[in-house]
Amino acid sequence: MPTSAAQKAQRKGLIVLLVIVGIAAVLVTPPALAGGFTVPVAKVVFGERTGSLVATGANTTVQAMTAYEYEFSVRAGGMLRTSDTSVSSSNGNTTITMDLKLTNPSGQTTDLGTTKIYGGIGTRTHTVYLSMDQGVKVSGSYVLNVDITASVTVGGILRANLSTAVSTSFTIS
């Protein structure tokens, strides 16, 4: 049975309304979650070399970014990102365990979780993004402590457990 022009117009209007509601949700949600249009984000970068398990000092930068940028690029990519600089399994394999803890301005420590990385021996760069999801919300000084343990196996026979720590502080104003 053919539909009338009024029914087609009504269906078209409903589709347009759904599209408008969807767009509104995308535009309203990030600032609503952030409590505003800007979000403070601390970016902590440090390196680590397995085998001897040496960690470089952390370089921390703090910036304000829009709630949209945070939600759709930083948050979507995860809190911890790792890139291999010079890693090879021909020298051996490792299991790296990183335990992250954040202390806020009132002295409360939050366990941000443990991450395991499996792969070859070599050099990696780690980037940690800290913002409202991790408790970085109020002005003051924060401290990030990263305990790193590596279980290194060379030649399938020799196994060593190594550990080190990285600590950095930053201020949100």
C-alpha positions in Angstrom: 0.0 0.0 0.0 1.6 3.3 -1.0 2.4 5.8 1.8 1.0 9.3 1.7 3.2 12.4 1.4 2.3 13.3 5.0 3.7 9.9 6.3 6.9 10.4 4.2 7.4 13.9 5.6 6.8 12.6 9.2 9.4 9.9 8.7 11.9 12.3 7.3 11.2 14.7 10.2 11.9 11.9 12.7 15.2 11.1 11.0 16.3 14.7 11.1 15.3 14.9 14.8 17.4 11.8 15.6 20.4 13.3 13.8 20.0 16.6 15.7 19.7 14.7 19.1 22.9 12.7 18.2 24.9 15.7 17.3 23.7 17.5 20.5 24.8 14.5 22.6 28.3 14.6 21.0 28.6 18.4 21.6 27.2 18.4 25.2 28.7 15.2 26.7 32.5 16.1 26.8 32.0 19.5 28.7 29.4 17.9 30.9 31.8 15.1 31.9 34.7 17.5 32.4 32.7 20.1 34.3 33.7 22.8 31.9 35.1 23.5 28.4 38.8 23.1 29.4 40.6 20.2 31.2 44.0 20.3 32.8 46.2 17.4 31.4 49.6 16.4 32.7 51.8 14.6 30.1 54.6 12.6 31.7 57.3 11.1 29.3 60.1 8.8 30.4 62.3 6.2 28.9 63.3 2.7 30.0 66.0 0.3 28.8 65.5 -3.3 29.7 68.5 -5.5 30.1 70.1 -3.2 32.6 66.7 -1.6 33.5 67.7 2.0 33.4 64.9 4.6 33.5 65.4 8.1 32.3 64.1 11.0 34.3 60.5 12.0 33.7 59.7 15.1 31.7 56.3 16.5 32.7 54.3 19.2 31.0 50.9 20.5 32.0 48.5 22.1 29.6 44.8 23.0 29.4 43.0 21.5 26.5 39.4 21.6 25.4 37.1 18.9 26.7 36.5 17.8 23.2 40.3 17.3 22.5 40.7 15.4 25.7 37.7 13.2 25.2 38.3 12.3 21.5 42.1 12.1 21.3 43.8 11.8 24.7 41.2 9.8 26.6 40.4 7.6 23.6 44.1 6.7 23.3 44.4 5.5 26.9 46.3 6.7 30.0 49.6 4.9 29.2 51.1 4.7 25.7 54.4 2.9 24.9 56.6 3.1 21.8 59.5 0.9 21.1 62.6 2.8 20.2 65.1 0.0 19.7 63.7 -3.4 20.8 64.9 -6.8 19.6 63.9 -10.3 20.7 67.2 -11.7 19.4 68.9 -10.5 22.6 66.2 -12.0 24.8 62.7 -11.3 26.1 61.2 -9.4 28.9 58.0 -8.9 30.8 57.8 -5.3 32.1 55.4 -4.5 34.9 54.6 -0.9 35.7 52.7 0.1 38.8 51.4 3.7 38.8 50.4 5.6 41.8 49.3 9.3 42.0 49.3 11.4 45.1 47.0 14.4 45.0 47.4 17.8 46.8 45.7 16.6 49.9 48.1 13.7 50.3 45.8 10.9 49.2 47.4 8.3 47.0 45.4 6.7 44.2 46.4 3.4 42.6 46.2 3.9 38.9 46.7 0.3 38.1 49.4 -2.1 36.8 50.4 -2.5 33.2 52.3 -5.4 31.7 54.4 -5.1 28.5 55.8 -8.2 26.8 58.5 -8.1 24.2 62.1 -8.0 23.4 65.0 -6.3 25.2 65.7 -2.7 24.3 64.7 0.9 24.8 61.1 2.1 25.1 59.5 5.5 25.6 56.4 5.7 27.9 53.9 8.5 27.9 51.4 8.8 30.8 48.4 11.2 30.4 46.8 12.3 33.7 43.6 14.3 33.9 40.2 14.2 35.5 39.8 10.4 35.0 42.9 9.8 37.2 41.9 12.4 39.8 43.7 15.4 38.5 40.9 17.9 39.1 41.9 20.6 41.7 44.7 23.1 41.8 47.9 22.0 43.7 50.9 19.7 43.5 50.6 16.1 42.4 53.2 13.3 42.5 53.3 10.4 40.1 55.3 7.3 41.2 56.0 4.5 38.7 57.5 1.3 40.0 59.0 -0.7 37.1 60.0 -4.4 37.4 61.4 -6.3 34.5 61.8 -10.1 34.2 64.4 -10.5 31.6 65.2 -13.9 29.9 68.3 -14.3 27.8 68.8 -17.4 25.6 65.9 -19.1 27.3 68.1 -20.0 30.2 69.3 -16.9 32.1 66.6 -15.0 33.9 67.0 -11.9 36.0 64.5 -9.7 37.8 65.3 -6.0 37.8 63.5 -3.1 39.3 63.7 0.7 39.3 61.3 3.6 39.9 60.4 6.9 38.3 58.9 9.8 40.2 57.8 13.2 39.0 55.8 16.1 40.5 53.7 18.6 38.7 51.4 21.5 39.6 47.9 22.3 38.4 47.0 26.0 38.8 
